[in-house]
Amino acid sequence: MRKVPLAGAAAALVLGLAGALSISAVSQAAGPSAAKTKTLVFHVVFSPFSPIAANNVRPPHSPFALGDELTFHDQLFSRGQHVGDEVGSCVIVSIPPNPVLANCSLVARLPGGNIAAQFPSTAGPTPKDLALTGGYRHLSQHRR
């Protein structure tokens, strides 16, 4: 049955982080100072695969149509302790016969504040580079 492998590949589209998420953040304060980096590493417990058929025009032989969405609400752990969660969605922008591609955004909620990010996602376990678009609450408070 062809839909199962395609749906499995689509699940790997978002779940390609292979159970771990690493975020590097650079704080660039005003003035001539060296940039500081911080790497956060989490074990991710993924939420169930949840595609949303948003496009009524369904192409044959594809589990997705352009504009369909994938949503997630994953749990984040560090050193065995629950430290937060991440919520987000991906919009499908390319479907078979081309490789499946999605435009994704997420917000990670952590004790020190929120981190917002965007990333393109393809099927498979390839690491995803996240473009950070928001940072910790306590960093923004110190920038006054």
Secondary structure, 3 states (H helix, E strand, C coil): CCHHHHHHHHHHHHHCCCCEEEEEEEECCCCCCCCEEEEEEEEEECCCCEEECCCCCCCCCCCCCCCCEEEEEEEEEECCEEEEEEEEEEEEEECCCCCCEEEEEEEEEECCEEEEEEEEEECCCCCCCCEECCCCHHHHHCCC
